[in-house]
Every structure is written in structure tokens, then in C-alpha cells.
Amino acid sequence: MSKFKYEKAKKNAPPGTKESIDRFDQMSDEYKEKTPLLYHVLGESTPAYKMSQDDSDYVKTSKVPSQNCENCIFTYHQPKRDVYICSQIRGKIRLSGWCRLWKG
């Protein structure tokens, strides 16, 4: 069994997440060494469970000086596509952005 098998993570996961874990397991070892499973899954299979940018009041440039996507706990770098994504809202985000879900 490869060190990249994630059978326990797949066991109770929704179907889309299970498929994403299977795809991750088929990626090259180089990709898997550089990309945490969470980043892979967040970038691939969770959009249906996330809030829309409109519903979250997302803006590309924060009007709150101390709050932006760059210092929010929900922001992740998706290395496969070299974009930033949010665990709470759909679509690419900018580090300078902000939404009402911001949490430091």
C-alpha cells in the first residue's frame, strides 16, 4: 500500500470527495509530495457545498484595512492551478479580497 493511500479519509466522505481522493492517489509522487490532500480536495470537489461569492458579499479589494483574504483562516493556495481559494466560498479569490465570513 502506497504512503499516499487515504482509505480512512474516503470511508465516510461524500461521493465527489471520494472521487477526488482517488484522483489524488493516481497523481505523480512529485505532485503528492508538493500538494497536501486537503488542498487537492478543496480545489476539486467542494464547490457544491460552498457559498456563492455574491451571497458572501465577496469583494476583490477589502475596505476593512486589517481584514482581507490574505490573513483569513479560510484562504488556501491551490498549487495545482496556482490560485487562491476559500474553504467557505466558491471560485478563485484574491488575497486583497474580503467577504462577510472573514475570520482571522
Residue frames relative to the residue before (quaternion, step in Angstrom):
aa qw qx qy qz dx dy dz
M 1.0000 0.0000 0.0000 0.0000 0.00 0.00 0.00
S 0.4615 -0.6972 0.4894 0.2478 3.56 -0.82 1.04
K 0.5444 -0.6164 0.4503 0.3477 3.57 -1.13 0.57
F 0.6557 0.5136 -0.3091 0.4591 3.60 1.27 -0.18
K 0.4413 0.6751 -0.4741 0.3532 3.62 1.21 0.20
Y 0.1087 -0.8064 0.5811 0.0161 3.55 -0.91 0.94
E 0.0335 0.8501 -0.5235 0.0469 3.58 0.83 0.98
K 0.6555 0.5063 -0.3266 0.4554 3.62 0.92 -0.81
A 0.6442 0.5167 -0.3247 0.4611 3.60 0.99 -0.77
K 0.6840 0.4976 -0.2815 0.4531 3.59 1.04 -0.76
K 0.5166 0.7135 -0.4009 0.2517 3.57 1.04 -0.79
N 0.8272 0.1508 -0.0567 0.5383 3.63 0.70 -1.01
A 0.4131 0.7290 -0.4545 0.3022 3.57 1.26 0.27
P 0.5672 -0.5653 0.4603 0.3832 3.60 -1.21 0.47
P 0.7020 -0.5029 0.3013 0.4044 3.62 -1.16 0.54
G 0.6679 0.5061 -0.3152 0.4455 3.64 0.86 -0.86
T 0.6541 0.4996 -0.3067 0.4780 3.56 1.04 -0.77
K 0.6117 0.5424 -0.3458 0.4605 3.60 1.03 -0.75
E 0.6615 0.5018 -0.3018 0.4685 3.58 0.95 -0.89
S 0.6438 0.5197 -0.3197 0.4619 3.58 1.01 -0.80
I 0.6403 0.5099 -0.3240 0.4744 3.60 1.00 -0.78
D 0.6275 0.5248 -0.3318 0.4698 3.59 1.03 -0.76
R 0.6545 0.4992 -0.3137 0.4733 3.61 0.96 -0.85
F 0.6209 0.5387 -0.3368 0.4592 3.58 1.01 -0.82
D 0.6708 0.5140 -0.2976 0.4442 3.57 0.90 -0.92
Q 0.6854 0.4691 -0.2810 0.4809 3.61 1.17 -0.49
M 0.4990 0.6523 -0.4277 0.3777 3.60 1.26 -0.13
S 0.6480 -0.5164 0.3880 0.4036 3.55 -1.29 0.32
D 0.6118 -0.5474 0.4142 0.3932 3.57 -1.19 0.51
E 0.6050 0.5616 -0.3530 0.4404 3.60 1.05 -0.72
Y 0.6521 0.4993 -0.3097 0.4790 3.60 0.92 -0.89
K 0.6999 0.4806 -0.2797 0.4482 3.59 0.84 -0.96
E 0.6089 0.5392 -0.3534 0.4623 3.60 1.13 -0.54
K 0.7418 0.4187 -0.2142 0.4780 3.60 1.05 -0.79
T 0.7672 0.3558 -0.1646 0.5077 3.58 1.15 -0.57
P 0.3376 -0.7278 0.5534 0.2239 3.61 -0.56 1.06
L 0.6137 -0.5673 0.3993 0.3770 3.59 -1.05 0.72
L 0.6301 0.5496 -0.3442 0.4271 3.61 0.91 -0.85
Y 0.6571 0.5006 -0.3217 0.4627 3.61 0.88 -0.86
H 0.6377 0.5298 -0.3222 0.4570 3.57 0.98 -0.84
V 0.6987 0.4693 -0.2720 0.4665 3.58 0.82 -1.02
L 0.6479 0.5220 -0.3300 0.4459 3.61 0.91 -0.84
G 0.7046 0.4705 -0.2658 0.4600 3.55 0.98 -0.80
E 0.7439 0.4385 -0.2118 0.4576 3.57 1.18 -0.52
S 0.8915 0.1780 -0.0183 0.4162 3.54 0.49 -1.14
T 0.6516 0.5745 -0.3299 0.3697 3.62 1.10 -0.04
P 0.3909 0.7534 -0.4862 0.2075 3.68 1.07 -0.11
A 0.6409 0.5437 -0.3454 0.4175 3.61 0.94 -0.73
Y 0.7086 0.4488 -0.2542 0.4815 3.58 1.17 -0.51
K 0.6236 0.5612 -0.3282 0.4341 3.57 1.27 -0.10
M 0.5519 -0.5910 0.4835 0.3351 3.54 -1.31 0.45
S 0.5053 -0.6239 0.4852 0.3463 3.59 -1.11 0.53
Q 0.6101 -0.5465 0.4164 0.3945 3.56 -1.22 0.41
D 0.6249 0.5353 -0.3445 0.4519 3.61 1.02 -0.71
D 0.6913 0.4824 -0.2855 0.4560 3.59 0.86 -0.93
S 0.6948 0.4547 -0.2767 0.4837 3.60 1.15 -0.53
D 0.4071 -0.7209 0.4524 0.3316 3.60 1.35 -0.08
Y 0.2011 0.8105 -0.5225 0.1722 3.59 1.11 0.70
V 0.0250 -0.7559 0.6541 0.0091 3.55 -1.11 0.85
K 0.5564 -0.6497 0.4155 0.3094 3.57 -1.09 0.74
T 0.7722 0.1780 -0.1111 0.5997 3.57 1.22 -0.48
S 0.4101 -0.7353 0.4922 0.2209 3.55 -0.64 1.15
K 0.2901 -0.7335 0.5890 0.1759 3.53 -1.14 0.73
V 0.6168 0.4909 -0.3302 0.5191 3.56 1.37 -0.01
P 0.4304 -0.7677 0.4048 0.2483 3.62 -0.20 1.27
S 0.7692 0.3669 -0.2062 0.4808 3.62 0.89 -0.80
Q 0.7127 0.4019 -0.2487 0.5184 3.59 1.27 0.03
N 0.2689 0.7253 -0.6063 0.1842 3.56 -0.80 1.05
C 0.7063 -0.4661 0.3125 0.4315 3.56 -1.24 0.25
E 0.5911 0.6000 -0.3680 0.3939 3.59 1.08 -0.64
N 0.7884 0.2589 -0.1603 0.5346 3.61 1.03 -0.65
C 0.4646 0.6556 -0.4501 0.3896 3.58 1.19 0.61
I 0.5162 -0.6726 0.4402 0.2956 3.58 -0.97 0.83
F 0.6606 0.5328 -0.3070 0.4308 3.61 1.17 -0.39
T 0.5748 0.6142 -0.3690 0.3952 3.62 1.26 -0.12
Y 0.0220 -0.7877 0.6150 -0.0284 3.55 -1.01 0.96
H 0.3678 -0.6712 0.5901 0.2569 3.54 -1.17 0.61
Q 0.1981 -0.7624 0.6062 0.1098 3.58 -0.84 0.99
P 0.2548 -0.8395 0.4577 0.1442 3.60 0.08 1.29
K 0.5576 0.6192 -0.3966 0.3852 3.60 1.08 -0.58
R 0.7906 0.2282 -0.1110 0.5572 3.58 1.00 -0.86
D 0.3532 -0.7597 0.4644 0.2871 3.58 1.35 -0.04
V 0.4940 0.5996 -0.4624 0.4274 3.54 0.81 1.13
Y 0.4025 -0.6662 0.5586 0.2867 3.54 -1.32 0.22
I 0.0671 -0.7850 0.6158 0.0028 3.52 -1.04 0.90
C 0.3585 -0.7065 0.5711 0.2146 3.52 -1.33 0.32
S 0.4565 -0.6848 0.4907 0.2862 3.58 -0.99 0.74
Q 0.7142 0.4639 -0.2463 0.4627 3.59 1.24 -0.29
I 0.7967 0.2180 -0.1163 0.5516 3.61 1.08 -0.62
R 0.5456 -0.6421 0.4452 0.3032 3.57 -1.19 0.61
G 0.7736 0.3918 -0.2812 0.4110 3.52 -1.28 0.50
K 0.6372 -0.5039 0.4181 0.4066 3.49 -1.40 0.17
I 0.1599 -0.7667 0.6138 0.0996 3.53 -1.21 0.59
R 0.3843 -0.6756 0.5700 0.2665 3.52 -1.33 0.24
L 0.5687 -0.6008 0.4342 0.3563 3.56 -1.09 0.66
S 0.6626 0.4993 -0.2973 0.4724 3.58 1.16 -0.55
G 0.5322 0.6752 -0.3811 0.3400 3.60 1.29 -0.20
W 0.1384 -0.7620 0.6266 0.0869 3.52 -1.40 0.01
C 0.0314 0.7619 -0.6462 -0.0319 3.55 -1.28 0.47
R 0.6780 -0.5233 0.3375 0.3907 3.56 -1.27 0.31
L 0.6174 0.5420 -0.3476 0.4519 3.60 1.26 -0.14
W 0.3330 0.7796 -0.4846 0.2159 3.60 1.30 -0.07
K 0.0703 0.7673 -0.6338 0.0681 3.54 -1.06 0.90
G 0.3197 -0.7919 0.4993 0.1465 3.56 -0.69 1.12
